[in-house]
Amino acid sequence: MGDGTTSVVVLAGEILKEVKEHVEQGVSSQVIIKGLRRASSMAVNKIKEIAVSTPEANRRETLSKLAATAMTSKLIKRNTTFFTKMVVDAVLSLDQDDLNEKLIGIKKIPGGSLTDSLFVNGVAFKKTFAYAGFEQQPKSFRKPKIVCLNVELELKAEKDNAEVRVEHVAEYQAIVDAEWQIIYKKLEAVHQTGARVVLSKLPIGDLATQFFADRDVFCAGRVAAEDMERVVQATGATLQSTCSDIRAEHLGTCGAFEERQIGGERFNFFEDGAEARTCTLVLRGGAEQFIAEVERSLHDAIMVVKRALRNRAVVGGGGAVEMDVSAYLHRFADKNVPHKQQAVIKSFARALEIIPRQLCDNAGFDATDLLNQLRVEHRRGNTWAGVDFRTEGVADMMERFVWEPALVKVNAIQAATEASCLILGVDETIRNEESAQPQAPGQPLPRGAAQRALRGRGRGMPRR
């Protein structure tokens, strides 16, 4: 089920399909909307009531099971164990108060197998464009000082319309010398900080590249903004917009810096930073399209683990929670709702069964037979009975460790209900039949089209 996005679309479509009959029978859309919102509220309360709180002691084990459940229906199912550890490590490496998933960098390198993918406890980014002299720079450091700049370290070309008037050759030479002195002062100021790694969001020219190479300093210019932000987070550095006042507290550090070859690309690695609050996943695979699908699968798992960290309540997957809520709504509607909303609430309850039904269809099972078995089990009070893919039957999802965060289920039901109510609230649509028809090459224009075209001639000369 992933992070709930697919569930919302499937559930919203089924809700609209179930209430279509009421709309055709002339039931007011407002009555239907009130009934859906009441059923949604009852479903959310029921999920919170039956949810199980996971213990803090087994947090990592619980997160691994949740991530594995999210990957069950993905292409990477066969490598679930390998990627589960990677996903949990990635989320736990973030600041637990913020949990900003954007600080998890994902780099895709075609070639190799899926199991060649790497988890980097820090930052890794592709080698940037470099000038001559770059190969003379050292490519590996232990605990280096790192300076992060937003400064251009190259001789600036004047604008095309710039003009400098001089009367003597000496004056022209003074201007040239001043330009060189400015760039050298910047480079000396950076070198005096003691930094062994210099990164900049702006270009670092050939002069600066050779300058740093002569002094055993590594430099990289044109670093992407998101990569620079993650380097700052990982190393504790402060991004500087000037070279004149860089202090020791502005520098960052990491356990190790290294430039390595991965596949056909060279990457810069900043690992084991003491203040690291970011990480990088380097994905390998046979084709770019396949790696892109792996990235989407990992994103779903990351979002599930992130939600589980903020909310420890879990429920059984495999359609168990939807079937239990559906049975509860049917019983409640039969006993306590005597008016029109009874039919709406029962329609909502039937719509919830689309989740286990879709799971059966995806696995090639007989959905009708399994849904009947699930209804019987839930009538007997087996709350966590769900679809078992291994035995093509019904099993206890909690015992099989098919778990999902309760928050994902709550959000999916609420979002699907709101989407359905929004569509039901539309009174009518207006469509221009004339513009909807395709214009064939030999088909004449509609009546009046030529006159309208002449009237819209813009600011040309008026017709006489």
C-alpha positions in Angstrom: 0.0 0.0 0.0 3.0 2.3 0.3 2.5 5.8 1.7 -1.3 5.8 0.9 -1.3 7.7 -2.4 -2.7 4.8 -4.5 -5.2 4.0 -1.8 -6.7 7.5 -2.0 -7.3 7.2 -5.7 -8.7 3.7 -5.6 -10.9 4.5 -2.6 -12.2 7.8 -4.0 -13.2 6.1 -7.3 -15.0 3.3 -5.5 -16.9 5.7 -3.2 -18.2 7.7 -6.2 -19.1 4.4 -7.9 -21.2 3.3 -4.9 -23.0 6.6 -4.4 -23.8 7.0 -8.1 -27.0 5.0 -7.6 -28.2 7.4 -5.0 -27.5 10.4 -7.3 -29.5 8.8 -10.1 -32.4 8.1 -7.7 -32.6 11.9 -6.9 -31.1 11.9 -3.4 -29.7 15.4 -2.7 -26.0 15.7 -3.0 -25.8 17.4 0.4 -27.5 14.4 2.1 -24.9 12.1 0.4 -22.0 14.4 1.4 -23.2 14.5 5.1 -23.5 10.8 5.1 -20.0 10.3 3.6 -18.4 12.6 6.1 -20.2 11.0 9.0 -19.1 7.5 7.8 -15.5 8.8 7.4 -15.4 10.2 10.9 -16.7 6.9 12.3 -14.1 5.0 10.3 -11.3 7.1 11.5 -12.4 6.7 15.2 -12.6 3.0 14.7 -9.1 2.8 13.3 -7.7 4.8 16.2 -9.6 2.4 18.6 -8.2 -0.8 17.2 -4.7 0.5 16.4 -1.8 -1.2 18.3 1.0 0.9 19.8 4.4 -0.4 19.2 7.0 -0.5 22.0 10.0 1.8 22.0 12.4 -1.0 22.7 11.8 -2.7 19.3 11.5 0.5 17.3 14.1 -0.5 14.6 12.5 -4.0 14.1 9.0 -2.4 13.8 10.2 0.2 11.3 11.8 -2.6 9.2 8.6 -4.6 9.1 6.6 -1.5 8.0 9.2 -0.7 5.3 9.1 -4.3 4.1 5.3 -4.1 3.9 5.5 -1.0 1.7 7.9 -2.7 -0.7 5.8 -5.9 -1.0 3.9 -4.7 -4.2 7.0 -3.1 -5.8 9.5 -4.2 -8.3 12.2 -4.5 -5.6 10.2 -7.1 -3.7 12.9 -9.7 -4.1 15.5 -7.4 -2.5 13.2 -6.3 0.3 15.7 -7.3 3.1 18.6 -5.3 1.4 16.6 -2.1 0.8 14.7 -2.3 4.1 17.9 -1.8 6.1 18.9 1.0 3.7 15.6 2.9 4.2 15.5 2.5 8.0 19.1 3.7 8.2 18.3 6.7 6.0 15.4 7.9 8.1 17.1 7.3 11.4 20.1 9.4 10.2 17.9 12.5 9.9 17.2 15.0 12.7 14.4 13.2 14.6 12.7 16.4 15.5 12.5 17.6 11.9 12.6 14.4 9.8 13.1 16.4 6.5 13.1 13.7 3.8 14.6 16.2 1.4 17.9 15.7 3.2 18.0 12.1 1.9 19.8 12.5 -1.4 19.2 9.9 -4.1 21.8 9.5 -6.9 21.1 7.2 -9.8 24.0 5.5 -11.7 23.1 3.0 -14.5 25.1 -0.2 -14.5 25.7 -3.0 -12.0 23.0 -4.8 -10.0 20.5 -3.6 -7.5 22.6 -5.0 -4.6 25.5 -2.8 -5.7 23.5 0.2 -4.3 25.1 2.1 -1.5 24.0 3.8 1.7 26.3 6.8 2.5 26.2 8.2 6.0 26.8 11.7 4.7 26.9 13.3 1.3 27.8 12.0 -2.1 27.5 14.0 -5.3 28.8 13.7 -8.9 32.2 15.3 -9.7 31.6 18.8 -10.9 33.1 20.5 -14.0 36.9 21.1 -13.4 39.7 22.9 -15.2 43.3 21.8 -15.9 45.2 21.2 -12.7 42.3 19.3 -11.0 44.0 15.9 -11.4 47.0 17.2 -9.3 44.8 17.8 -6.3 44.6 15.1 -3.6 41.5 13.0 -3.7 41.4 11.7 -0.1 41.5 13.2 3.4 41.0 12.1 6.9 39.0 14.6 9.1 39.6 17.5 6.8 38.4 21.1 7.4 35.8 22.1 4.9 34.8 25.6 3.7 31.5 26.2 1.8 31.4 29.3 -0.3 28.9 31.2 -2.5 31.8 33.1 -4.1 33.1 33.1 -7.7 36.8 32.3 -7.7 37.8 33.3 -11.2 38.7 36.4 -13.2 35.5 38.0 -14.2 35.0 39.0 -17.8 33.7 42.6 -18.3 30.3 43.2 -19.7 30.0 43.8 -23.4 29.2 47.4 -23.1 31.8 48.2 -20.4 34.3 50.9 -21.3 37.5 52.0 -19.6 39.4 55.0 -21.0 43.1 55.2 -20.3 45.8 57.6 -21.6 48.9 55.6 -20.7 49.9 52.0 -20.9 50.8 52.0 -17.2 47.2 52.9 -16.3 46.0 49.8 -18.3 48.6 47.6 -16.6 47.4 48.9 -13.2 43.9 47.8 -14.0 45.1 44.4 -15.0 47.2 44.1 -11.8 44.3 45.1 -9.6 42.2 42.3 -11.1 44.9 39.7 -10.3 45.4 41.1 -6.9 41.7 40.8 -6.0 41.6 37.1 -7.1 44.8 36.3 -5.3 43.7 37.9 -2.1 40.5 35.8 -2.2 42.5 32.6 -2.7 45.1 33.4 0.0 42.2 34.2 2.4 40.6 30.8 1.8 44.0 29.0 2.1 44.8 30.8 5.4 41.7 29.3 7.0 43.4 25.9 7.0 40.6 24.3 4.9 41.6 21.2 2.9 38.4 21.0 0.9 36.9 24.1 -0.8 33.4 23.9 -2.2 31.5 26.7 -4.0 28.1 27.1 -5.6 29.7 29.4 -8.2 32.5 28.6 -10.7 36.1 28.0 -9.5 38.4 29.0 -12.5 41.6 27.4 -13.8 43.8 29.9 -11.9 42.1 29.0 -8.6 42.2 25.2 -9.4 46.0 25.3 -10.0 46.5 27.5 -6.9 44.8 25.0 -4.7 46.5 22.0 -6.4 49.9 23.5 -5.6 48.9 23.7 -1.9 47.4 20.2 -1.7 43.8 21.5 -1.4 40.8 19.9 -3.1 38.3 22.3 -4.7 35.0 21.9 -6.5 32.9 24.6 -8.1 29.4 24.8 -9.5 28.1 22.5 -6.7 24.3 22.1 -6.9 22.3 24.1 -4.3 20.7 21.0 -2.8 24.0 19.1 -2.6 25.6 22.2 -0.9 22.8 22.3 1.6 23.3 18.7 2.5 27.0 19.2 2.9 26.4 22.1 5.3 24.0 19.8 7.3 26.5 16.9 7.3 29.7 18.8 8.2 28.4 21.6 10.4 29.9 24.3 8.1 28.4 27.7 7.4 27.9 28.9 3.9 30.0 32.0 3.3 29.3 34.8 0.7 32.7 36.5 1.2 36.3 35.3 1.6 37.5 38.2 3.9 36.1 37.1 7.2 36.0 33.3 7.4 36.6 32.1 11.0 37.3 28.7 12.5 33.7 28.3 13.6 32.5 28.7 10.0 34.4 25.6 8.9 33.0 22.1 8.9 34.5 18.7 9.1 33.8 15.1 8.4 35.3 11.7 9.2 36.6 11.1 5.7 36.6 12.7 2.3 37.2 10.7 -0.9 36.7 10.8 -4.6 35.7 7.4 -5.9 34.7 5.9 -9.2 31.2 4.3 -9.3 30.2 2.8 -12.6 31.0 5.4 -15.3 30.9 8.4 -12.9 33.3 9.9 -10.3 31.7 10.9 -7.0 32.8 13.0 -4.1 32.0 11.3 -0.7 31.8 13.2 2.6 31.3 10.5 5.2 30.9 10.0 9.0 30.4 13.7 10.0 30.0 14.2 13.7 27.0 16.5 13.1 25.6 14.5 10.1 21.9 14.9 9.8 21.7 13.8 6.2 22.5 10.8 4.1 22.7 9.7 0.4 21.4 6.6 -1.3 23.4 5.6 -4.4 21.2 3.5 -6.6 22.5 1.0 -9.2 20.6 -0.9 -11.8 20.5 -2.1 -15.4 18.4 0.7 -17.0 17.5 4.3 -16.1 13.8 3.5 -16.2 14.2 0.7 -13.7 16.3 2.8 -11.4 13.7 5.5 -11.5 11.1 2.9 -10.5 13.3 1.8 -7.6 13.6 5.5 -6.5 9.8 5.8 -6.4 9.5 2.6 -4.4 12.1 3.7 -1.9 10.3 7.1 -1.6 7.1 5.3 -0.6 8.9 3.2 2.0 10.8 6.3 3.4 7.5 8.2 3.8 5.9 5.2 5.6 8.9 4.9 8.1 8.8 8.7 8.6 5.1 8.6 9.5 5.7 5.6 11.8 8.4 7.5 13.7 5.9 10.4 14.4 3.0 8.1 15.2 3.7 4.7 16.8 0.2 3.3 16.3 0.1 0.5 13.6 -2.7 -1.6 12.1 -2.7 -4.8 10.1 -2.3 -4.6 6.3 -3.6 -6.9 3.6 -7.1 -5.3 3.7 -7.7 -6.3 7.3 -8.4 -2.9 8.8 -10.7 -2.0 5.8 -12.8 -5.1 6.3 -13.1 -4.6 10.0 -14.2 -1.0 9.6 -16.6 -2.0 6.8 -18.2 -4.6 9.1 -18.5 -2.1 11.9 -20.2 0.5 9.7 -22.7 -2.0 8.4 -23.7 -3.0 11.9 -23.9 0.6 13.1 -26.0 1.7 10.1 -28.5 -1.2 10.6 -29.0 -0.4 14.3 -28.6 3.4 14.7 -29.4 5.2 11.4 -33.1 5.1 10.5 -33.1 7.8 7.7 -31.6 8.2 4.2 -28.0 8.4 5.5 -28.2 4.6 6.3 -27.9 3.8 2.6 -25.0 6.3 2.2 -23.1 4.9 5.1 -23.6 1.3 3.9 -22.3 2.4 0.5 -19.2 3.8 2.1 -18.7 0.5 3.9 -19.0 -1.4 0.7 -16.5 1.0 -1.0 -13.9 0.1 1.7 -13.9 -3.5 0.4 -12.2 -2.3 -2.8 -8.8 -2.5 -1.0 -8.7 -6.2 -0.3 -10.5 -6.8 -3.6 -7.8 -5.0 -5.5 -5.1 -6.9 -3.6 -6.7 -10.2 -4.7 -6.9 -9.0 -8.3 -3.3 -8.0 -8.3 -2.3 -11.4 -7.0 -4.6 -13.3 -9.4 -6.8 -14.7 -6.6 -10.5 -15.3 -6.6 -11.6 -12.0 -5.1 -15.3 -13.0 -4.5 -14.3 -16.2 -2.6 -11.6 -14.5 -0.4 -13.9 -11.5 0.4 -16.6 -13.9 1.6 -14.0 -15.6 3.8 -12.9 -12.3 5.2 -16.5 -11.3 6.0 -17.0 -14.5 8.0 -13.7 -14.0 9.9 -14.5 -10.5 10.9 -18.0 -11.4 12.0 -16.3 -13.9 14.3 -14.3 -11.1 15.8 -10.9 -11.8 14.1 -10.0 -8.1 13.7 -6.7 -8.6 11.8 -7.9 -11.2 9.2 -6.5 -10.1 5.8 -5.4 -11.5 2.4 -2.5 -13.9 2.7 -0.5 -14.0 -0.6 1.5 -17.0 0.4 -1.3 -19.5 1.0 -4.0 -17.8 -1.3 -6.2 -17.6 1.8 -6.9 -15.6 4.9 -4.4 -15.1 7.8 -3.8 -12.9 10.8 -1.9 -9.9 9.5 -0.4 -9.0 12.9 1.1 -12.5 13.3 2.4 -12.3 9.8 4.0 -8.9 10.5 2.1 -7.2 7.7 1.9 -3.9 9.4 1.1 -0.3 8.3 1.1 3.0 10.2 -2.4 3.9 11.4 -1.8 7.4 10.3 -1.5 6.3 6.7 -4.9 4.6 6.8 -6.5 7.6 8.5 -5.1 10.1 6.0 -6.1 7.9 3.0 -9.8 7.6 4.2 -10.0 11.3 4.9 -8.4 12.4 1.6 -10.6 10.0 -0.4 -13.7 11.2 1.3 -12.9 14.9 0.8 -12.1 14.3 -2.9 -15.4 12.5 -3.4 -17.4 15.2 -1.6 -15.7 17.9 -3.7 -16.8 16.1 -6.9 -20.3 15.5 -5.6 -20.6 19.2 -4.7 -20.4 20.2 -8.4 -23.9 21.1 -9.6 -23.3 21.1 -13.3 -20.6 21.4 -16.0 -20.6 23.7 -19.0 -18.9 22.5 -22.2 -18.5 24.3 -25.5 -19.5 21.7 -28.1 -18.2 23.8 -31.0 -14.6 23.9 -29.6 -14.7 20.2 -28.6 -15.1 19.0 -32.2 -11.8 18.4 -34.0 -11.2 20.6 -37.1 -10.4 18.4 -40.1 -8.1 19.9 -42.8 -11.0 20.2 -45.3 -13.7 21.1 -42.9 -15.1 24.6 -43.2 -14.8 27.0 -40.2 -17.8 27.6 -38.0 -20.1 30.4 -38.9 -18.7 33.8 -37.9 -15.2 32.5 -37.3 -13.6 34.6 -40.1 -15.2 37.8 -38.8 -14.0 37.1 -35.3 -10.5 36.5 -36.7 -10.5 39.9 -38.6 -11.7 41.7 -35.5 -8.7 40.4 -33.5 -6.0 41.8 -35.8 -4.2 43.5 -33.0 -2.7 47.0 -33.4 -2.5 47.0 -37.2 -4.0 49.7 -39.5 -7.8 49.9 -39.3 -9.7 48.5 -42.3 -11.1 51.2 -44.6 
